[in-house]
Amino acid sequence: MPQPCSDPDSLLRAINDAVLAMAAELRVEPILQRLVESARSLAGATYAALGIPDGEGGFERFITSGMSEELMAAIGPLPRTHGLLAAMLTEIAAYRTSDIRRDPRFEWWPPAHPRMKSFLGAPVLSKGQVIAAFYLADKCGPRGDRHRERASLRAQPRAIGR
């Protein structure tokens, strides 16, 4: 799989590789992890996550890429669905900012959480309803084509028939 900030010409190959790997997997968790890793790589982000809400103010699943297990343990429990994380679960449009901390919906990070700057949030829709959201932060290198980044995020869930 391409690393963040890799050559943009690898986009099609990376999507194809991700789709083939997902088609061969029968368990959900590895498929979701592969989606997050592919989204991170394709968007050229340092960090990525897929949040699936539990309907009770938290996340049923919050799958990350770009953070070690040790760092995740130091950060603590799964985030709650508040602030910018919650906004991506209620809005049907993607949202981008060059500095997440300047958004009025930004609240705080736990002490061990990396201090992120750029942010792209993209809801995952099924039958017009938001069922999850991709969160990408700290894009590497110069800003790329935002239409291409969003298209790669939209292609991920469609590849598994959502």
DSSP file (Angstrom, degrees, kcal/mol; ACC not computed):
  #  RESIDUE AA STRUCTURE BP1 BP2  ACC     N-H-->O    O-->H-N    N-H-->O    O-->H-N    TCO  KAPPA ALPHA  PHI   PSI    X-CA   Y-CA   Z-CA
    1    1 A M              0   0    0      0, 0.0    13,-0.0     0, 0.0    37,-0.0   0.000 360.0 360.0 360.0 138.5    0.0    0.0    0.0
    2    2 A P        -     0   0    0      0, 0.0     3,-0.1     0, 0.0    39,-0.1  -0.298 360.0-122.6 -63.3 150.2    1.3    3.5   -0.8
    3    3 A Q    >   -     0   0    0      1,-0.2     3,-1.5    38,-0.1    41,-0.0  -0.508  42.3 -76.0 -86.7 160.4    2.5    5.6    2.1
    4    4 A P  T 3  S+     0   0    0      0, 0.0    -1,-0.2     0, 0.0    37,-0.1  -0.254 121.6  23.8 -53.9 145.6    1.1    9.0    2.9
    5    5 A C  T 3  S+     0   0    0     36,-0.4    37,-0.1     1,-0.2    36,-0.1   0.642  92.5 148.8  71.0  17.5    2.4   11.7    0.5
    6    6 A S    <   -     0   0    0     -3,-1.5    -1,-0.2    35,-0.3     4,-0.0  -0.203  61.8 -59.9 -75.7 173.9    3.2    9.0   -2.1
    7    7 A D    >   -     0   0    0      1,-0.2     3,-2.0    -3,-0.1    -1,-0.2  -0.294  44.0-136.4 -56.4 127.4    3.0    9.7   -5.9
    8    8 A P  G >  S+     0   0    0      0, 0.0     3,-1.6     0, 0.0    -1,-0.2   0.727  98.8  72.9 -61.7 -20.5   -0.5   10.8   -6.8
    9    9 A D  G 3  S+     0   0    0      1,-0.3     4,-0.4     2,-0.1     3,-0.3   0.615  83.3  70.0 -69.6  -9.7   -0.4    8.5   -9.9
   10   10 A S  G <> S+     0   0    0     -3,-2.0     4,-2.7     1,-0.2    -1,-0.3   0.439  70.0  99.4 -85.4   1.5   -0.7    5.5   -7.5
   11   11 A L  H <> S+     0   0    0     -3,-1.6     4,-2.4     1,-0.2     5,-0.2   0.926  82.9  43.5 -54.7 -53.6   -4.4    6.5   -6.8
   12   12 A L  H  > S+     0   0    0     -3,-0.3     4,-2.5     1,-0.2    -1,-0.2   0.908 115.3  48.9 -63.1 -42.6   -6.0    4.0   -9.1
   13   13 A R  H  > S+     0   0    0     -4,-0.4     4,-2.8     1,-0.2    -1,-0.2   0.905 111.2  50.6 -63.5 -40.9   -3.7    1.1   -8.2
   14   14 A A  H  X S+     0   0    0     -4,-2.7     4,-2.3     2,-0.2    -2,-0.2   0.911 111.3  47.3 -65.6 -42.0   -4.3    1.8   -4.5
   15   15 A I  H  X S+     0   0    0     -4,-2.4     4,-2.6    -5,-0.2     5,-0.2   0.933 113.4  48.8 -63.9 -44.8   -8.1    1.8   -4.9
   16   16 A N  H  X S+     0   0    0     -4,-2.5     4,-2.5     1,-0.2    -2,-0.2   0.926 111.7  48.9 -60.6 -45.5   -7.9   -1.4   -6.9
   17   17 A D  H  X S+     0   0    0     -4,-2.8     4,-2.3     1,-0.2    -1,-0.2   0.905 112.3  48.9 -60.9 -41.9   -5.6   -3.1   -4.3
   18   18 A A  H  X S+     0   0    0     -4,-2.3     4,-2.4     2,-0.2    -2,-0.2   0.918 111.4  48.6 -65.1 -43.4   -7.9   -2.1   -1.5
   19   19 A V  H  X S+     0   0    0     -4,-2.6     4,-2.3     1,-0.2    -2,-0.2   0.918 112.4  48.3 -64.5 -43.1  -11.0   -3.4   -3.3
   20   20 A L  H  X S+     0   0    0     -4,-2.5     4,-1.2     1,-0.2    -1,-0.2   0.905 112.1  49.1 -64.0 -40.9   -9.4   -6.7   -4.1
   21   21 A A  H  X S+     0   0    0     -4,-2.3     4,-0.6    -5,-0.2    -2,-0.2   0.900 112.2  48.5 -65.4 -39.9   -8.2   -7.1   -0.5
   22   22 A M  H >< S+     0   0    0     -4,-2.4     3,-0.9     1,-0.2    -2,-0.2   0.888 107.1  55.5 -67.5 -38.0  -11.7   -6.3    0.8
   23   23 A A  H 3< S+     0   0    0     -4,-2.3    -1,-0.2     1,-0.2    -2,-0.2   0.807 107.7  50.2 -64.8 -28.1  -13.3   -8.8   -1.6
   24   24 A A  H 3< S+     0   0    0     -4,-1.2     2,-0.4    -3,-0.2    -1,-0.2   0.610  96.7  85.6 -84.8 -12.2  -11.1  -11.6   -0.3
   25   25 A E    <<  -     0   0    0     -3,-0.9    -4,-0.0    -4,-0.6     0, 0.0  -0.732  50.5-173.8 -96.9 137.7  -11.9  -10.8    3.4
   26   26 A L        +     0   0    0     -2,-0.4     2,-0.3     5,-0.0    -1,-0.1   0.619  63.9  79.3-102.0 -17.3  -14.9  -12.3    5.2
   27   27 A R  S  > S-     0   0    0      1,-0.1     4,-0.9     4,-0.0    -2,-0.0  -0.705  71.1-140.8 -95.4 146.4  -14.6  -10.4    8.5
   28   28 A V  H  > S+     0   0    0     -2,-0.3     4,-2.5     1,-0.2     3,-0.3   0.913  92.0  61.5 -72.1 -45.0  -15.8   -6.8    8.9
   29   29 A E  H  > S+     0   0    0      1,-0.2     4,-2.4     2,-0.2     5,-0.2   0.891 104.9  46.2 -56.6 -47.9  -13.0   -5.5   11.2
   30   30 A P  H  > S+     0   0    0      0, 0.0     4,-2.3     0, 0.0    -1,-0.2   0.860 112.0  53.2 -64.1 -32.3  -10.1   -6.1    8.7
   31   31 A I  H  X S+     0   0    0     -4,-0.9     4,-2.2    -3,-0.3    -2,-0.2   0.939 110.3  46.2 -65.4 -46.0  -12.2   -4.6    5.9
   32   32 A L  H  X S+     0   0    0     -4,-2.5     4,-2.2     2,-0.2    -1,-0.2   0.899 112.0  51.3 -63.8 -40.3  -12.9   -1.4    7.9
   33   33 A Q  H  X S+     0   0    0     -4,-2.4     4,-2.6    -5,-0.2    -1,-0.2   0.916 109.8  50.0 -62.0 -42.0   -9.2   -1.2    8.9
   34   34 A R  H  X S+     0   0    0     -4,-2.3     4,-2.6     1,-0.2    -2,-0.2   0.886 108.2  53.5 -64.3 -38.7   -8.2   -1.5    5.2
   35   35 A L  H  X S+     0   0    0     -4,-2.2     4,-2.6     2,-0.2    -1,-0.2   0.928 110.8  46.1 -59.7 -45.5  -10.6    1.3    4.3
   36   36 A V  H  X S+     0   0    0     -4,-2.2     4,-2.4     2,-0.2    -2,-0.2   0.923 113.6  47.9 -65.6 -44.8   -9.1    3.6    6.9
   37   37 A E  H  X S+     0   0    0     -4,-2.6     4,-2.2     1,-0.2    -1,-0.2   0.900 113.9  47.6 -63.5 -40.2   -5.5    2.8    5.8
   38   38 A S  H  X S+     0   0    0     -4,-2.6     4,-3.2     2,-0.2     5,-0.3   0.913 110.8  50.8 -67.0 -42.6   -6.4    3.3    2.2
   39   39 A A  H  X S+     0   0    0     -4,-2.6     4,-2.2    -5,-0.2     6,-0.2   0.918 111.2  49.3 -60.7 -43.3   -8.2    6.6    2.8
   40   40 A R  H  X>S+     0   0    0     -4,-2.4     5,-2.4     2,-0.2     4,-0.8   0.936 115.6  43.1 -60.3 -47.8   -5.2    7.9    4.8
   41   41 A S  H ><5S+     0   0    0     -4,-2.2     3,-0.6     1,-0.2   -36,-0.4   0.931 114.7  48.3 -65.5 -47.0   -2.8    6.9    2.0
   42   42 A L  H 3<5S+     0   0    0     -4,-3.2    -1,-0.2     1,-0.3    -2,-0.2   0.844 115.0  44.9 -65.9 -33.8   -5.0    8.1   -0.9
   43   43 A A  H 3<5S-     0   0    0     -4,-2.2    -1,-0.3    -5,-0.3    -2,-0.2   0.580 108.1-124.4 -85.3  -9.4   -5.6   11.5    0.8
   44   44 A G  T <<5 +     0   0    0     -4,-0.8    96,-3.9    -3,-0.6     2,-0.3   0.869  57.7 153.6  69.3  35.9   -1.9   11.9    1.8
   45   45 A A  E   < -A  139   0A   0     -5,-2.4    94,-0.2    94,-0.3    -1,-0.2  -0.660  50.0-143.6 -99.5 153.6   -2.9   12.3    5.4
   46   46 A T  E    S+     0   0A   0     92,-1.4     2,-0.3    91,-1.3    92,-0.2   0.847  89.6  27.9 -77.5 -36.9   -0.8   11.6    8.5
   47   47 A Y  E     +A  137   0A   0     90,-2.0    90,-2.4    -7,-0.1     2,-0.3  -0.943  65.4 173.3-128.6 147.1   -3.8   10.4   10.5
   48   48 A A  E     +AB 136  65A   0     17,-2.2    17,-2.3    -2,-0.3     2,-0.3  -0.990   1.9 177.9-148.3 153.9   -7.1    8.8    9.5
   49   49 A A  E     -AB 135  64A   0     86,-2.1    86,-2.8    -2,-0.3     2,-0.5  -0.988  20.8-146.6-151.1 155.9  -10.1    7.4   11.3
   50   50 A L  E     -AB 134  63A   0     13,-2.2    13,-2.3    -2,-0.3     2,-0.5  -0.991  20.2-161.3-122.9 119.2  -13.5    5.9   10.6
   51   51 A G  E     -AB 133  62A   0     82,-2.8    82,-1.6    -2,-0.5    11,-0.2  -0.895   8.5-172.4-106.3 126.8  -16.1    6.6   13.3
   52   52 A I  E     - B   0  61A   0      9,-2.9     8,-2.6    -2,-0.5     9,-1.6  -0.967  25.6-131.8-116.0 113.8  -19.2    4.5   13.5
   53   53 A P  E     - B   0  59A   0      0, 0.0     6,-0.3     0, 0.0    27,-0.0  -0.246   7.0-149.8 -69.9 152.8  -21.7    5.9   16.0
   54   54 A D        -     0   0    0      4,-2.2     5,-0.2     6,-0.1    -2,-0.0   0.452  39.1-118.0 -97.5  -2.3  -23.3    3.8   18.7
   55   55 A G  S    S+     0   0    0      3,-0.5     4,-0.1     1,-0.0     0, 0.0   0.477 100.0  82.9  80.5   1.3  -26.5    5.9   18.9
   56   56 A E  S    S-     0   0    0      2,-0.2     3,-0.1     0, 0.0    -1,-0.0   0.052 119.1 -80.6-125.4  24.0  -25.8    6.8   22.5
   57   57 A G  S    S+     0   0    0      1,-0.4    24,-2.1    23,-0.1     2,-0.2   0.517 106.8  72.5  91.9   5.2  -23.4    9.7   22.2
   58   58 A G  B    S-E   80   0B   0     22,-0.3    -4,-2.2    23,-0.1    -3,-0.5  -0.637  85.3 -87.9-132.3-168.3  -20.3    7.6   21.6
   59   59 A F  E     -B   53   0A   0     20,-0.6     3,-0.2    -6,-0.3    19,-0.1  -0.924  12.6-159.5-110.6 133.6  -18.7    5.5   18.9
   60   60 A E  E    S+     0   0A   0     -8,-2.6     2,-0.3    -2,-0.5    -1,-0.2   0.897  91.4   8.7 -68.7 -42.5  -19.4    1.8   18.4
   61   61 A R  E     -B   52   0A   0     -9,-1.6    -9,-2.9    -3,-0.1    -1,-0.3  -0.995  58.6-178.0-138.4 142.8  -16.1    1.7   16.5
   62   62 A F  E     -B   51   0A   0     -2,-0.3     2,-0.5   -11,-0.2   -11,-0.2  -0.801  17.8-171.2-140.2  95.6  -13.4    4.2   16.0
   63   63 A I  E     -B   50   0A   0    -13,-2.3   -13,-2.2    -2,-0.3     2,-0.3  -0.766   7.9-167.3 -98.6 127.9  -10.8    2.7   13.7
   64   64 A T  E     -B   49   0A   0     -2,-0.5     2,-0.3   -15,-0.2   -15,-0.2  -0.722  18.1-167.2-117.8 162.3   -7.6    4.6   13.2
   65   65 A S  E    S+B   48   0A   0    -17,-2.3   -17,-2.2    -2,-0.3     3,-0.1  -0.980  74.1  37.1-143.3 136.9   -4.5    4.6   11.0
   66   66 A G  S    S+     0   0    0     -2,-0.3     2,-0.4     1,-0.3   -17,-0.1   0.370  95.6  90.7 103.9  -3.4   -1.3    6.6   11.7
   67   67 A M  S    S-     0   0    0    -19,-0.1    -1,-0.3    47,-0.0    -3,-0.1  -0.980  72.6-125.6-125.1 138.3   -1.3    6.1   15.4
   68   68 A S     >  -     0   0    0     -2,-0.4     4,-2.4     1,-0.1     5,-0.2  -0.297  26.0-112.1 -73.6 163.5    0.4    3.2   17.3
   69   69 A E  H  > S+     0   0    0      1,-0.2     4,-2.3     2,-0.2     5,-0.2   0.863 120.0  55.5 -62.2 -35.6   -1.4    1.0   19.7
   70   70 A E  H  > S+     0   0    0      2,-0.2     4,-2.1     1,-0.2    -1,-0.2   0.917 108.3  46.5 -64.0 -43.4    0.7    2.5   22.5
   71   71 A L  H  > S+     0   0    0      2,-0.2     4,-2.2     1,-0.2    -2,-0.2   0.918 111.1  52.0 -65.4 -42.8   -0.4    6.0   21.5
   72   72 A M  H  X S+     0   0    0     -4,-2.4     4,-1.6     1,-0.2    -2,-0.2   0.898 110.0  49.5 -60.3 -40.0   -4.1    4.9   21.3
   73   73 A A  H  < S+     0   0    0     -4,-2.3    -1,-0.2     1,-0.2    -2,-0.2   0.893 110.5  50.2 -65.3 -39.2   -3.8    3.4   24.8
   74   74 A A  H  < S+     0   0    0     -4,-2.1    38,-0.3     1,-0.2    -2,-0.2   0.840 105.8  56.7 -68.4 -32.6   -2.2    6.6   26.1
   75   75 A I  H  < S-     0   0    0     -4,-2.2    -1,-0.2     1,-0.2    -2,-0.2   0.900 103.0-148.9 -65.5 -40.4   -5.0    8.7   24.6
   76   76 A G     <  +     0   0    0     -4,-1.6    -1,-0.2    -5,-0.2    -2,-0.1  -0.740  41.5  10.8 109.7-156.4   -7.6    6.8   26.5
   77   77 A P  S    S-     0   0    0      0, 0.0     3,-0.1     0, 0.0     0, 0.0  -0.015  89.6 -77.0 -60.8 162.9  -11.2    5.8   25.8
   78   78 A L        -     0   0    0      1,-0.1   -19,-0.0   -19,-0.1   -16,-0.0  -0.225  59.7 -98.6 -54.8 147.7  -12.9    6.2   22.4
   79   79 A P        -     0   0    0      0, 0.0   -20,-0.6     0, 0.0     2,-0.2  -0.256  33.1-119.3 -66.9 159.2  -14.0    9.7   21.7
   80   80 A R  B     -E   58   0B   0    -22,-0.2     2,-1.7    -3,-0.1   -22,-0.3  -0.558  32.7-101.0 -88.7 161.9  -17.6   10.9   22.2
   81   81 A T  S    S+     0   0    0    -24,-2.1     2,-0.3    -2,-0.2   -23,-0.1  -0.616  80.2 115.4 -87.9  81.5  -19.6   12.2   19.3
   82   82 A H    >>  +     0   0    0     -2,-1.7     4,-1.2     4,-0.0     3,-1.0  -0.858  58.9   7.2-136.8 172.3  -19.2   15.9   20.0
   83   83 A G  H 3> S-     0   0    0     -2,-0.3     4,-1.8     1,-0.2    23,-0.2  -0.189 127.5 -12.8  57.5-139.8  -17.7   18.9   18.4
   84   84 A L  H 3> S+     0   0    0     21,-0.4     4,-1.5     1,-0.2    -1,-0.2   0.825 135.6  60.1 -67.0 -32.4  -16.3   18.4   14.9
   85   85 A L  H <4 S+     0   0    0     -3,-1.0     4,-0.4     1,-0.2    -1,-0.2   0.922 108.6  44.6 -60.9 -42.8  -16.6   14.6   15.1
   86   86 A A  H >X S+     0   0    0     -4,-1.2     3,-1.6     1,-0.2     4,-0.5   0.869 104.9  62.4 -69.0 -36.8  -20.3   14.9   15.7
   87   87 A A  H >X S+     0   0    0     -4,-1.8     4,-2.1     1,-0.3     3,-1.2   0.868  99.2  55.1 -58.5 -36.8  -20.8   17.4   12.9
   88   88 A M  H 3< S+     0   0    0     -4,-1.5    -1,-0.3     1,-0.3    -2,-0.2   0.660 104.6  55.4 -71.9 -13.9  -19.5   14.9   10.4
   89   89 A L  H <4 S+     0   0    0     -3,-1.6    -1,-0.3    -4,-0.4    -2,-0.2   0.493 116.0  35.4 -94.3  -5.0  -22.3   12.5   11.6
   90   90 A T  H << S+     0   0    0     -3,-1.2     2,-0.3    -4,-0.5    -2,-0.2   0.599 104.8  74.6-118.4 -21.6  -25.1   15.0   11.0
   91   91 A E     <  -     0   0    0     -4,-2.1     4,-0.1    -5,-0.2     0, 0.0  -0.712  60.6-156.0 -93.8 144.3  -23.9   16.8    7.8
   92   92 A I  S    S+     0   0    0     -2,-0.3     2,-0.3     2,-0.1    -1,-0.1   0.488  72.9  78.2 -97.0  -1.7  -24.1   15.1    4.4
   93   93 A A  S    S-     0   0    0     29,-0.1    -2,-0.1     1,-0.1     2,-0.0  -0.805  85.7-110.8-105.6 147.9  -21.3   17.3    2.9
   94   94 A A        -     0   0    0     -2,-0.3     2,-0.4    28,-0.1    28,-0.2  -0.348  31.3-149.4 -68.2 156.2  -17.6   16.8    3.4
   95   95 A Y  E     -C  121   0A   0     26,-2.7    26,-3.0    -4,-0.1     2,-0.4  -0.997  13.3-175.0-134.8 135.3  -15.8   19.5    5.4
   96   96 A R  E     +C  120   0A   0     -2,-0.4     2,-0.3    24,-0.2    24,-0.2  -0.984   5.7 171.3-131.2 140.3  -12.2   20.8    5.1
   97   97 A T  E     -C  119   0A   0     22,-2.3    22,-2.5    -2,-0.4     3,-0.3  -0.992  32.7-141.4-143.6 148.0  -10.3   23.2    7.2
   98   98 A S  S    S+     0   0    0     -2,-0.3     2,-0.3     1,-0.3    -1,-0.1   0.680 100.2  29.8 -80.4 -17.6   -6.6   24.2    7.2
   99   99 A D    >   -     0   0    0      1,-0.1     3,-1.8    20,-0.1     4,-0.5  -0.814  63.9-166.4-146.2 102.4   -6.6   24.5   11.0
  100  100 A I  G >  S+     0   0    0     17,-3.3     3,-1.2    -2,-0.3     6,-0.2   0.804  88.2  63.5 -56.9 -32.7   -9.0   22.3   13.0
  101  101 A R  G 3  S+     0   0    0     15,-0.3    -1,-0.3     1,-0.3    16,-0.1   0.695  96.0  58.7 -70.4 -17.6   -8.4   24.4   16.1
  102  102 A R  G <  S+     0   0    0     -3,-1.8    -1,-0.3     3,-0.0    -2,-0.2   0.608  81.1 100.5 -86.1 -11.8   -9.9   27.5   14.5
  103  103 A D  S X  S-     0   0    0     -3,-1.2     3,-1.8    -4,-0.5   -19,-0.1  -0.577  76.0-134.9 -73.9 132.8  -13.2   25.8   13.9
  104  104 A P  T 3  S+     0   0    0      0, 0.0    -1,-0.1     0, 0.0   -21,-0.1   0.711 103.5  60.4 -63.4 -17.8  -15.7   26.9   16.5
  105  105 A R  T 3  S+     0   0    0     -5,-0.1   -21,-0.4   -22,-0.1     2,-0.2   0.623  78.9 106.5 -83.9 -12.4  -16.9   23.3   16.9
  106  106 A F    <   +     0   0    0     -3,-1.8   -23,-0.1    -6,-0.2    -5,-0.0  -0.468  42.1 171.2 -66.3 135.8  -13.4   22.1   18.0
  107  107 A E        -     0   0    0      1,-0.3     2,-0.3    -2,-0.2    -1,-0.2   0.802  42.7 -58.8-112.8 -63.7  -13.4   21.4   21.7
  108  108 A W        -     0   0    0      2,-0.0    -1,-0.3     0, 0.0     0, 0.0  -0.981  32.9-122.8-172.9 170.7  -10.2   19.7   23.0
  109  109 A W        -     0   0    0     -2,-0.3     6,-0.0     4,-0.1   -34,-0.0  -0.965  35.2-105.1-125.6 148.0   -7.8   16.8   22.8
  110  110 A P    >   -     0   0    0      0, 0.0     3,-1.7     0, 0.0   -34,-0.1  -0.348  45.7-101.3 -61.1 156.4   -6.7   14.4   25.6
  111  111 A P  T 3  S+     0   0    0      0, 0.0   -36,-0.1     0, 0.0   -37,-0.0   0.832 121.4  47.0 -53.3 -38.4   -3.2   15.2   26.7
  112  112 A A  T 3  S+     0   0    0    -38,-0.3   -37,-0.2   -37,-0.2   -38,-0.1   0.562  86.9 112.3 -82.7  -6.8   -1.5   12.3   24.7
  113  113 A H  S <  S-     0   0    0     -3,-1.7    -4,-0.1   -38,-0.2   -41,-0.0  -0.428  77.2-108.0 -69.5 135.6   -3.4   13.1   21.5
  114  114 A P        -     0   0    0      0, 0.0     2,-1.0     0, 0.0    -1,-0.1  -0.327  31.4-114.7 -59.2 144.2   -1.3   14.4   18.6
  115  115 A R        -     0   0    0     -3,-0.1     2,-0.2    -6,-0.0    -6,-0.0  -0.739  42.5-167.8 -84.7 103.6   -1.8   18.1   17.9
  116  116 A M        +     0   0    0     -2,-1.0   -15,-0.3     1,-0.1     3,-0.1  -0.495  18.0 179.9 -93.4 160.2   -3.4   18.0   14.4
  117  117 A K        +     0   0    0      1,-0.4   -17,-3.3    -2,-0.2    -1,-0.1   0.587  59.8  49.0-123.3 -78.0   -3.8   20.9   12.1
  118  118 A S        -     0   0    0    -19,-0.2    20,-2.0    21,-0.1    -1,-0.4  -0.366  67.6-171.0 -71.9 152.3   -5.5   20.3    8.7
  119  119 A F  E     -CD  97 137A   0    -22,-2.5   -22,-2.3    18,-0.2     2,-0.4  -1.000  20.8-175.6-148.6 137.9   -8.7   18.3    8.7
  120  120 A L  E     -CD  96 136A   0     16,-2.7    16,-2.8    -2,-0.3     2,-0.4  -0.973  11.1-172.9-132.7 120.7  -11.0   16.7    6.2
  121  121 A G  E     -CD  95 135A   0    -26,-3.0   -26,-2.7    -2,-0.4    14,-0.2  -0.949   3.3-178.9-113.3 133.6  -14.2   15.0    7.4
  122  122 A A  E     - D   0 134A   0     12,-2.5    12,-3.1    -2,-0.4   -28,-0.1  -0.953  19.4-138.0-136.3 114.8  -16.4   13.1    5.1
  123  123 A P  E     - D   0 133A   0      0, 0.0     2,-0.6     0, 0.0    10,-0.3  -0.362  13.6-134.3 -68.6 150.7  -19.6   11.4    6.1
  124  124 A V  E     - D   0 132A   0      8,-3.1     7,-3.0   -36,-0.1     8,-1.1  -0.940  26.7-157.8-105.5 121.8  -20.4    7.9    4.8
  125  125 A L  E     - D   0 130A   0     -2,-0.6     2,-0.4     5,-0.2     5,-0.2  -0.775  18.7-177.0-106.6 145.0  -24.0    7.7    3.6
  126  126 A S  E >  S- D   0 129A   0      3,-2.6     3,-1.8    -2,-0.3    -2,-0.0  -0.955  82.1 -16.2-136.3 119.0  -26.3    4.8    3.1
  127  127 A K  T 3  S-     0   0    0     -2,-0.4     3,-0.1     1,-0.3    -1,-0.0   0.869 129.8 -52.9  54.3  39.4  -29.8    5.4    1.6
  128  128 A G  T 3  S+     0   0    0      1,-0.2     2,-0.4   -36,-0.0    -1,-0.3   0.440 117.0 111.5  80.6   0.1  -29.3    9.1    2.3
  129  129 A Q  E <  S- D   0 126A   0     -3,-1.8    -3,-2.6   -37,-0.0     2,-0.5  -0.865  72.2-118.3-109.8 141.3  -28.5    8.6    6.0
  130  130 A V  E     + D   0 125A   0     -2,-0.4    -5,-0.2    -5,-0.2     3,-0.1  -0.658  37.6 166.1 -76.0 122.0  -25.1    9.2    7.6
  131  131 A I  E     -     0   0A   0     -7,-3.0     2,-0.3    -2,-0.5    -1,-0.2   0.520  64.8 -14.5-112.7 -11.3  -23.9    5.9    9.0
  132  132 A A  E     - D   0 124A   0     -8,-1.1    -8,-3.1   -80,-0.2     2,-0.3  -0.949  61.7-131.4-171.0 179.0  -20.3    6.7    9.7
  133  133 A A  E     -AD  51 123A   0    -82,-1.6   -82,-2.8   -10,-0.3     2,-0.4  -0.985   8.9-136.0-151.1 142.7  -17.6    9.3    8.9
  134  134 A F  E     -AD  50 122A   0    -12,-3.1   -12,-2.5    -2,-0.3     2,-0.4  -0.796  19.7-164.1 -91.0 139.4  -14.0    9.4    7.7
  135  135 A Y  E     -AD  49 121A   0    -86,-2.8   -86,-2.1    -2,-0.4     2,-0.4  -0.993   8.7-180.0-125.9 123.3  -11.7   11.8    9.5
  136  136 A L  E     -AD  48 120A   0    -16,-2.8   -16,-2.7    -2,-0.4     2,-0.3  -0.973   4.9-177.5-125.1 139.8   -8.4   12.7    8.0
  137  137 A A  E     +AD  47 119A   0    -90,-2.4   -90,-2.0    -2,-0.4   -91,-1.3  -0.967  49.7  20.9-140.0 153.4   -5.8   15.1    9.5
  138  138 A D  E     -     0   0A   0    -20,-2.0   -92,-1.4    -2,-0.3    -1,-0.2   0.978  68.9-147.6  58.0  68.9   -2.4   16.6    8.7
  139  139 A K  E     -A   45   0A   0    -94,-0.2   -94,-0.3    -3,-0.1     2,-0.3  -0.407  15.1-126.7 -62.0 135.2   -2.2   16.3    5.0
  140  140 A C        -     0   0    0    -96,-3.9  -135,-0.1    -2,-0.1    -1,-0.1  -0.614  64.5 -11.5 -84.6 144.5    1.4   15.8    3.8
  141  141 A G  S    S-     0   0    0     -2,-0.3     3,-0.1     2,-0.1  -136,-0.0  -0.071 111.6 -13.1  67.7-165.9    2.9   18.1    1.2
  142  142 A P  S    S-     0   0    0      0, 0.0     2,-0.1     0, 0.0    -2,-0.1  -0.284  84.7 -88.1 -69.0 154.4    1.0   20.6   -0.9
  143  143 A R        -     0   0    0      1,-0.1     2,-0.1    -4,-0.1     3,-0.1  -0.385  48.4-151.4 -62.1 135.9   -2.7   20.5   -1.1
  144  144 A G        -     0   0    0   -101,-0.2     2,-0.7     1,-0.1    -1,-0.1  -0.129  41.0 -54.1 -93.7-166.0   -3.9   18.2   -3.8
  145  145 A D     >  -     0   0    0      1,-0.2     4,-2.2    -2,-0.1     3,-0.3  -0.639  46.3-155.7 -74.9 111.9   -7.0   18.1   -5.9
  146  146 A R  H  > S+     0   0    0     -2,-0.7     4,-2.4     1,-0.2     5,-0.2   0.817  92.2  56.2 -64.1 -29.8   -9.8   18.2   -3.4
  147  147 A H  H  > S+     0   0    0      2,-0.2     4,-2.3     1,-0.2    -1,-0.2   0.904 108.3  48.0 -67.1 -39.4  -12.2   16.6   -5.9
  148  148 A R  H  > S+     0   0    0     -3,-0.3     4,-2.1     2,-0.2    -2,-0.2   0.907 111.7  49.8 -66.3 -42.3   -9.9   13.7   -6.3
  149  149 A E  H  X S+     0   0    0     -4,-2.2     4,-1.8     1,-0.2    -2,-0.2   0.940 113.7  44.9 -62.1 -47.0   -9.5   13.3   -2.5
  150  150 A R  H  X S+     0   0    0     -4,-2.4     4,-2.5     1,-0.2    -1,-0.2   0.881 110.9  54.2 -66.1 -37.1  -13.2   13.3   -2.0
  151  151 A A  H  X S+     0   0    0     -4,-2.3     4,-2.0     1,-0.2    -1,-0.2   0.894 106.9  51.3 -63.7 -38.8  -13.8   11.0   -4.9
  152  152 A S  H  X S+     0   0    0     -4,-2.1     4,-1.1     2,-0.2    -1,-0.2   0.884 110.7  48.8 -66.6 -36.2  -11.4    8.5   -3.4
  153  153 A L  H  < S+     0   0    0     -4,-1.8     3,-0.3     1,-0.2    -2,-0.2   0.902 111.6  49.0 -68.2 -40.0  -13.2    8.7    0.0
  154  154 A R  H  X S+     0   0    0     -4,-2.5     4,-1.1     1,-0.2    -2,-0.2   0.848 107.4  56.2 -67.8 -32.0  -16.6    8.1   -1.7
  155  155 A A  H  X S+     0   0    0     -4,-2.0     4,-1.5    -5,-0.2    -1,-0.2   0.816  95.3  68.2 -69.4 -30.2  -15.2    5.2   -3.6
  156  156 A Q  H >X S+     0   0    0     -4,-1.1     3,-0.7    -3,-0.3     4,-0.5   0.961 104.1  37.2 -58.7 -59.3  -14.1    3.3   -0.5
  157  157 A P  H >4>S+     0   0    0      0, 0.0     5,-1.6     0, 0.0     3,-1.2   0.855 113.3  58.3 -65.2 -31.6  -17.6    2.5    1.0
  158  158 A R  H ><5S+     0   0    0     -4,-1.1     3,-1.7     1,-0.3    -2,-0.2   0.816  94.2  67.5 -65.1 -28.3  -19.1    1.9   -2.4
  159  159 A A  H <<5S+     0   0    0     -4,-1.5    -1,-0.3    -3,-0.7    -3,-0.1   0.755 103.0  44.8 -64.9 -22.7  -16.5   -0.8   -3.0
  160  160 A I  T <<5S-     0   0    0     -3,-1.2    -1,-0.3    -4,-0.5    -2,-0.2   0.234 122.3-103.0-106.9  14.2  -18.1   -2.9   -0.2
  161  161 A G  T < 5       0   0    0     -3,-1.7    -3,-0.2     1,-0.1    -2,-0.1   0.756 360.0 360.0  80.5  25.5  -21.7   -2.3   -1.4
  162  162 A R      <       0   0    0     -5,-1.6   -35,-0.2   -36,-0.0    -4,-0.2   0.470 360.0 360.0 -76.8 360.0  -22.8    0.2    1.2
